[in-house]
Amino acid sequence: MADLNDYEVKLAKLKGEFVWHTHDDTDELFLVISGRLTIRLRDGDVVLEPGELFVVPRGVEHCPVADEETAILLFEPAGTLNTGDAGGPRTKAAAALN
């Protein structure tokens, strides 16, 4: 994670299905670095390949899924929880890059 003005730039590796959640106060940008990411939405899936990005609008419930290890970059306002409104054991604080 790195800070950029009032935002956090987060690098993450995903594999498997995350939790359904929303971010009521912010959009969420996903950029795929490697692998393949499916963002499940209640009205259909968005599939992203390396170099592709998608912005989940604020308040839209979504569930990221990666069938293979997938590296992503996210831009979010500082303090945004990865699990949004869902909370639970998968909630993680961002760690600074060294």
Phi and psi in radians as a Rosetta constraint file:
Dihedral C 1 N 2 CA 2 C 2 CIRCULARHARMONIC -2.348 0.35
Dihedral N 2 CA 2 C 2 N 3 CIRCULARHARMONIC 2.634 0.35
Dihedral C 2 N 3 CA 3 C 3 CIRCULARHARMONIC -1.616 0.35
Dihedral N 3 CA 3 C 3 N 4 CIRCULARHARMONIC 2.438 0.35
Dihedral C 3 N 4 CA 4 C 4 CIRCULARHARMONIC -2.418 0.35
Dihedral N 4 CA 4 C 4 N 5 CIRCULARHARMONIC 1.785 0.35
Dihedral C 4 N 5 CA 5 C 5 CIRCULARHARMONIC 0.954 0.35
Dihedral N 5 CA 5 C 5 N 6 CIRCULARHARMONIC -2.113 0.35
Dihedral C 5 N 6 CA 6 C 6 CIRCULARHARMONIC -1.695 0.35
Dihedral N 6 CA 6 C 6 N 7 CIRCULARHARMONIC 0.294 0.35
Dihedral C 6 N 7 CA 7 C 7 CIRCULARHARMONIC -2.019 0.35
Dihedral N 7 CA 7 C 7 N 8 CIRCULARHARMONIC 2.767 0.35
Dihedral C 7 N 8 CA 8 C 8 CIRCULARHARMONIC -1.950 0.35
Dihedral N 8 CA 8 C 8 N 9 CIRCULARHARMONIC 2.326 0.35
Dihedral C 8 N 9 CA 9 C 9 CIRCULARHARMONIC -1.759 0.35
Dihedral N 9 CA 9 C 9 N 10 CIRCULARHARMONIC 2.036 0.35
Dihedral C 9 N 10 CA 10 C 10 CIRCULARHARMONIC -2.036 0.35
Dihedral N 10 CA 10 C 10 N 11 CIRCULARHARMONIC 2.302 0.35
Dihedral C 10 N 11 CA 11 C 11 CIRCULARHARMONIC -1.764 0.35
Dihedral N 11 CA 11 C 11 N 12 CIRCULARHARMONIC 2.361 0.35
Dihedral C 11 N 12 CA 12 C 12 CIRCULARHARMONIC -2.537 0.35
Dihedral N 12 CA 12 C 12 N 13 CIRCULARHARMONIC 2.646 0.35
Dihedral C 12 N 13 CA 13 C 13 CIRCULARHARMONIC -1.991 0.35
Dihedral N 13 CA 13 C 13 N 14 CIRCULARHARMONIC 2.303 0.35
Dihedral C 13 N 14 CA 14 C 14 CIRCULARHARMONIC -2.113 0.35
Dihedral N 14 CA 14 C 14 N 15 CIRCULARHARMONIC 2.594 0.35
Dihedral C 14 N 15 CA 15 C 15 CIRCULARHARMONIC -2.708 0.35
Dihedral N 15 CA 15 C 15 N 16 CIRCULARHARMONIC 2.226 0.35
Dihedral C 15 N 16 CA 16 C 16 CIRCULARHARMONIC 1.730 0.35
Dihedral N 16 CA 16 C 16 N 17 CIRCULARHARMONIC -2.945 0.35
Dihedral C 16 N 17 CA 17 C 17 CIRCULARHARMONIC -1.715 0.35
Dihedral N 17 CA 17 C 17 N 18 CIRCULARHARMONIC 2.348 0.35
Dihedral C 17 N 18 CA 18 C 18 CIRCULARHARMONIC -1.519 0.35
Dihedral N 18 CA 18 C 18 N 19 CIRCULARHARMONIC -2.738 0.35
Dihedral C 18 N 19 CA 19 C 19 CIRCULARHARMONIC -1.867 0.35
Dihedral N 19 CA 19 C 19 N 20 CIRCULARHARMONIC 2.605 0.35
Dihedral C 19 N 20 CA 20 C 20 CIRCULARHARMONIC -1.193 0.35
Dihedral N 20 CA 20 C 20 N 21 CIRCULARHARMONIC 2.306 0.35
Dihedral C 20 N 21 CA 21 C 21 CIRCULARHARMONIC -2.812 0.35
Dihedral N 21 CA 21 C 21 N 22 CIRCULARHARMONIC 2.927 0.35
Dihedral C 21 N 22 CA 22 C 22 CIRCULARHARMONIC -2.300 0.35
Dihedral N 22 CA 22 C 22 N 23 CIRCULARHARMONIC 2.797 0.35
Dihedral C 22 N 23 CA 23 C 23 CIRCULARHARMONIC -2.120 0.35
Dihedral N 23 CA 23 C 23 N 24 CIRCULARHARMONIC 1.807 0.35
Dihedral C 23 N 24 CA 24 C 24 CIRCULARHARMONIC -1.199 0.35
Dihedral N 24 CA 24 C 24 N 25 CIRCULARHARMONIC -0.439 0.35
Dihedral C 24 N 25 CA 25 C 25 CIRCULARHARMONIC -1.909 0.35
Dihedral N 25 CA 25 C 25 N 26 CIRCULARHARMONIC 0.016 0.35
Dihedral C 25 N 26 CA 26 C 26 CIRCULARHARMONIC -2.680 0.35
Dihedral N 26 CA 26 C 26 N 27 CIRCULARHARMONIC 2.607 0.35
Dihedral C 26 N 27 CA 27 C 27 CIRCULARHARMONIC -1.285 0.35
Dihedral N 27 CA 27 C 27 N 28 CIRCULARHARMONIC 2.868 0.35
Dihedral C 27 N 28 CA 28 C 28 CIRCULARHARMONIC -2.348 0.35
Dihedral N 28 CA 28 C 28 N 29 CIRCULARHARMONIC 2.131 0.35
Dihedral C 28 N 29 CA 29 C 29 CIRCULARHARMONIC -1.736 0.35
Dihedral N 29 CA 29 C 29 N 30 CIRCULARHARMONIC 2.211 0.35
Dihedral C 29 N 30 CA 30 C 30 CIRCULARHARMONIC -1.964 0.35
Dihedral N 30 CA 30 C 30 N 31 CIRCULARHARMONIC 2.212 0.35
Dihedral C 30 N 31 CA 31 C 31 CIRCULARHARMONIC -2.145 0.35
Dihedral N 31 CA 31 C 31 N 32 CIRCULARHARMONIC 2.124 0.35
Dihedral C 31 N 32 CA 32 C 32 CIRCULARHARMONIC -1.476 0.35
Dihedral N 32 CA 32 C 32 N 33 CIRCULARHARMONIC 2.186 0.35
Dihedral C 32 N 33 CA 33 C 33 CIRCULARHARMONIC -1.584 0.35
Dihedral N 33 CA 33 C 33 N 34 CIRCULARHARMONIC -0.832 0.35
Dihedral C 33 N 34 CA 34 C 34 CIRCULARHARMONIC -2.599 0.35
Dihedral N 34 CA 34 C 34 N 35 CIRCULARHARMONIC 2.758 0.35
Dihedral C 34 N 35 CA 35 C 35 CIRCULARHARMONIC 1.505 0.35
Dihedral N 35 CA 35 C 35 N 36 CIRCULARHARMONIC -2.691 0.35
Dihedral C 35 N 36 CA 36 C 36 CIRCULARHARMONIC -2.552 0.35
Dihedral N 36 CA 36 C 36 N 37 CIRCULARHARMONIC 2.322 0.35
Dihedral C 36 N 37 CA 37 C 37 CIRCULARHARMONIC -2.131 0.35
Dihedral N 37 CA 37 C 37 N 38 CIRCULARHARMONIC 2.300 0.35
Dihedral C 37 N 38 CA 38 C 38 CIRCULARHARMONIC -1.872 0.35
Dihedral N 38 CA 38 C 38 N 39 CIRCULARHARMONIC 2.213 0.35
Dihedral C 38 N 39 CA 39 C 39 CIRCULARHARMONIC -1.842 0.35
Dihedral N 39 CA 39 C 39 N 40 CIRCULARHARMONIC 1.901 0.35
Dihedral C 39 N 40 CA 40 C 40 CIRCULARHARMONIC -1.377 0.35
Dihedral N 40 CA 40 C 40 N 41 CIRCULARHARMONIC 2.296 0.35
Dihedral C 40 N 41 CA 41 C 41 CIRCULARHARMONIC -2.144 0.35
Dihedral N 41 CA 41 C 41 N 42 CIRCULARHARMONIC 2.744 0.35
Dihedral C 41 N 42 CA 42 C 42 CIRCULARHARMONIC -1.105 0.35
Dihedral N 42 CA 42 C 42 N 43 CIRCULARHARMONIC -0.425 0.35
Dihedral C 42 N 43 CA 43 C 43 CIRCULARHARMONIC -1.881 0.35
Dihedral N 43 CA 43 C 43 N 44 CIRCULARHARMONIC 0.295 0.35
Dihedral C 43 N 44 CA 44 C 44 CIRCULARHARMONIC 2.453 0.35
Dihedral N 44 CA 44 C 44 N 45 CIRCULARHARMONIC 2.803 0.35
Dihedral C 44 N 45 CA 45 C 45 CIRCULARHARMONIC -1.647 0.35
Dihedral N 45 CA 45 C 45 N 46 CIRCULARHARMONIC 2.632 0.35
Dihedral C 45 N 46 CA 46 C 46 CIRCULARHARMONIC -2.052 0.35
Dihedral N 46 CA 46 C 46 N 47 CIRCULARHARMONIC 2.160 0.35
Dihedral C 46 N 47 CA 47 C 47 CIRCULARHARMONIC -1.882 0.35
Dihedral N 47 CA 47 C 47 N 48 CIRCULARHARMONIC 2.224 0.35
Dihedral C 47 N 48 CA 48 C 48 CIRCULARHARMONIC -2.064 0.35
Dihedral N 48 CA 48 C 48 N 49 CIRCULARHARMONIC 2.330 0.35
Dihedral C 48 N 49 CA 49 C 49 CIRCULARHARMONIC -1.791 0.35
Dihedral N 49 CA 49 C 49 N 50 CIRCULARHARMONIC 2.966 0.35
Dihedral C 49 N 50 CA 50 C 50 CIRCULARHARMONIC -0.924 0.35
Dihedral N 50 CA 50 C 50 N 51 CIRCULARHARMONIC 2.341 0.35
Dihedral C 50 N 51 CA 51 C 51 CIRCULARHARMONIC 1.546 0.35
Dihedral N 51 CA 51 C 51 N 52 CIRCULARHARMONIC -0.114 0.35
Dihedral C 51 N 52 CA 52 C 52 CIRCULARHARMONIC -1.747 0.35
Dihedral N 52 CA 52 C 52 N 53 CIRCULARHARMONIC 2.623 0.35
Dihedral C 52 N 53 CA 53 C 53 CIRCULARHARMONIC -2.351 0.35
Dihedral N 53 CA 53 C 53 N 54 CIRCULARHARMONIC 2.811 0.35
Dihedral C 53 N 54 CA 54 C 54 CIRCULARHARMONIC -2.588 0.35
Dihedral N 54 CA 54 C 54 N 55 CIRCULARHARMONIC 2.464 0.35
Dihedral C 54 N 55 CA 55 C 55 CIRCULARHARMONIC -1.901 0.35
Dihedral N 55 CA 55 C 55 N 56 CIRCULARHARMONIC 2.080 0.35
Dihedral C 55 N 56 CA 56 C 56 CIRCULARHARMONIC -1.477 0.35
Dihedral N 56 CA 56 C 56 N 57 CIRCULARHARMONIC 2.063 0.35
Dihedral C 56 N 57 CA 57 C 57 CIRCULARHARMONIC -1.135 0.35
Dihedral N 57 CA 57 C 57 N 58 CIRCULARHARMONIC 2.609 0.35
Dihedral C 57 N 58 CA 58 C 58 CIRCULARHARMONIC -0.934 0.35
Dihedral N 58 CA 58 C 58 N 59 CIRCULARHARMONIC 2.459 0.35
Dihedral C 58 N 59 CA 59 C 59 CIRCULARHARMONIC 1.432 0.35
Dihedral N 59 CA 59 C 59 N 60 CIRCULARHARMONIC -0.043 0.35
Dihedral C 59 N 60 CA 60 C 60 CIRCULARHARMONIC -1.631 0.35
Dihedral N 60 CA 60 C 60 N 61 CIRCULARHARMONIC 2.138 0.35
Dihedral C 60 N 61 CA 61 C 61 CIRCULARHARMONIC -1.216 0.35
Dihedral N 61 CA 61 C 61 N 62 CIRCULARHARMONIC 2.369 0.35
Dihedral C 61 N 62 CA 62 C 62 CIRCULARHARMONIC -2.623 0.35
Dihedral N 62 CA 62 C 62 N 63 CIRCULARHARMONIC 2.825 0.35
Dihedral C 62 N 63 CA 63 C 63 CIRCULARHARMONIC -2.526 0.35
Dihedral N 63 CA 63 C 63 N 64 CIRCULARHARMONIC 1.849 0.35
Dihedral C 63 N 64 CA 64 C 64 CIRCULARHARMONIC -1.239 0.35
Dihedral N 64 CA 64 C 64 N 65 CIRCULARHARMONIC 2.451 0.35
Dihedral C 64 N 65 CA 65 C 65 CIRCULARHARMONIC -2.403 0.35
Dihedral N 65 CA 65 C 65 N 66 CIRCULARHARMONIC 2.297 0.35
Dihedral C 65 N 66 CA 66 C 66 CIRCULARHARMONIC -2.241 0.35
Dihedral N 66 CA 66 C 66 N 67 CIRCULARHARMONIC 1.961 0.35
Dihedral C 66 N 67 CA 67 C 67 CIRCULARHARMONIC -1.263 0.35
Dihedral N 67 CA 67 C 67 N 68 CIRCULARHARMONIC -0.432 0.35
Dihedral C 67 N 68 CA 68 C 68 CIRCULARHARMONIC -2.206 0.35
Dihedral N 68 CA 68 C 68 N 69 CIRCULARHARMONIC 2.853 0.35
Dihedral C 68 N 69 CA 69 C 69 CIRCULARHARMONIC -0.993 0.35
Dihedral N 69 CA 69 C 69 N 70 CIRCULARHARMONIC 2.236 0.35
Dihedral C 69 N 70 CA 70 C 70 CIRCULARHARMONIC -2.306 0.35
Dihedral N 70 CA 70 C 70 N 71 CIRCULARHARMONIC 2.265 0.35
Dihedral C 70 N 71 CA 71 C 71 CIRCULARHARMONIC -1.704 0.35
Dihedral N 71 CA 71 C 71 N 72 CIRCULARHARMONIC 2.298 0.35
Dihedral C 71 N 72 CA 72 C 72 CIRCULARHARMONIC -2.299 0.35
Dihedral N 72 CA 72 C 72 N 73 CIRCULARHARMONIC 2.781 0.35
Dihedral C 72 N 73 CA 73 C 73 CIRCULARHARMONIC -2.100 0.35
Dihedral N 73 CA 73 C 73 N 74 CIRCULARHARMONIC 2.321 0.35
Dihedral C 73 N 74 CA 74 C 74 CIRCULARHARMONIC -2.156 0.35
Dihedral N 74 CA 74 C 74 N 75 CIRCULARHARMONIC 2.532 0.35
Dihedral C 74 N 75 CA 75 C 75 CIRCULARHARMONIC -2.049 0.35
Dihedral N 75 CA 75 C 75 N 76 CIRCULARHARMONIC 2.108 0.35
Dihedral C 75 N 76 CA 76 C 76 CIRCULARHARMONIC -2.517 0.35
Dihedral N 76 CA 76 C 76 N 77 CIRCULARHARMONIC 2.639 0.35
Dihedral C 76 N 77 CA 77 C 77 CIRCULARHARMONIC -1.000 0.35
Dihedral N 77 CA 77 C 77 N 78 CIRCULARHARMONIC 2.503 0.35
Dihedral C 77 N 78 CA 78 C 78 CIRCULARHARMONIC -0.903 0.35
Dihedral N 78 CA 78 C 78 N 79 CIRCULARHARMONIC 2.363 0.35
Dihedral C 78 N 79 CA 79 C 79 CIRCULARHARMONIC 1.542 0.35
Dihedral N 79 CA 79 C 79 N 80 CIRCULARHARMONIC -0.013 0.35
Dihedral C 79 N 80 CA 80 C 80 CIRCULARHARMONIC -1.168 0.35
Dihedral N 80 CA 80 C 80 N 81 CIRCULARHARMONIC 2.215 0.35
Dihedral C 80 N 81 CA 81 C 81 CIRCULARHARMONIC -1.352 0.35
Dihedral N 81 CA 81 C 81 N 82 CIRCULARHARMONIC 2.417 0.35
Dihedral C 81 N 82 CA 82 C 82 CIRCULARHARMONIC -1.102 0.35
Dihedral N 82 CA 82 C 82 N 83 CIRCULARHARMONIC -0.464 0.35
Dihedral C 82 N 83 CA 83 C 83 CIRCULARHARMONIC -1.725 0.35
Dihedral N 83 CA 83 C 83 N 84 CIRCULARHARMONIC 0.143 0.35
Dihedral C 83 N 84 CA 84 C 84 CIRCULARHARMONIC 0.892 0.35
Dihedral N 84 CA 84 C 84 N 85 CIRCULARHARMONIC -2.230 0.35
Dihedral C 84 N 85 CA 85 C 85 CIRCULARHARMONIC -1.397 0.35
Dihedral N 85 CA 85 C 85 N 86 CIRCULARHARMONIC -0.156 0.35
Dihedral C 85 N 86 CA 86 C 86 CIRCULARHARMONIC -1.346 0.35
Dihedral N 86 CA 86 C 86 N 87 CIRCULARHARMONIC -0.609 0.35
Dihedral C 86 N 87 CA 87 C 87 CIRCULARHARMONIC 1.049 0.35
Dihedral N 87 CA 87 C 87 N 88 CIRCULARHARMONIC -2.721 0.35
Dihedral C 87 N 88 CA 88 C 88 CIRCULARHARMONIC 1.672 0.35
Dihedral N 88 CA 88 C 88 N 89 CIRCULARHARMONIC -3.036 0.35
Dihedral C 88 N 89 CA 89 C 89 CIRCULARHARMONIC -1.163 0.35
Dihedral N 89 CA 89 C 89 N 90 CIRCULARHARMONIC -0.285 0.35
Dihedral C 89 N 90 CA 90 C 90 CIRCULARHARMONIC -1.536 0.35
Dihedral N 90 CA 90 C 90 N 91 CIRCULARHARMONIC -0.022 0.35
Dihedral C 90 N 91 CA 91 C 91 CIRCULARHARMONIC -1.230 0.35
Dihedral N 91 CA 91 C 91 N 92 CIRCULARHARMONIC 2.242 0.35
Dihedral C 91 N 92 CA 92 C 92 CIRCULARHARMONIC -2.370 0.35
Dihedral N 92 CA 92 C 92 N 93 CIRCULARHARMONIC 2.437 0.35
Dihedral C 92 N 93 CA 93 C 93 CIRCULARHARMONIC -1.407 0.35
Dihedral N 93 CA 93 C 93 N 94 CIRCULARHARMONIC 2.556 0.35
Dihedral C 93 N 94 CA 94 C 94 CIRCULARHARMONIC -1.250 0.35
Dihedral N 94 CA 94 C 94 N 95 CIRCULARHARMONIC 2.514 0.35
Dihedral C 94 N 95 CA 95 C 95 CIRCULARHARMONIC -1.990 0.35
Dihedral N 95 CA 95 C 95 N 96 CIRCULARHARMONIC 2.471 0.35
Dihedral C 95 N 96 CA 96 C 96 CIRCULARHARMONIC -1.175 0.35
Dihedral N 96 CA 96 C 96 N 97 CIRCULARHARMONIC 2.514 0.35
Dihedral C 96 N 97 CA 97 C 97 CIRCULARHARMONIC -1.355 0.35
Dihedral N 97 CA 97 C 97 N 98 CIRCULARHARMONIC 2.439 0.35
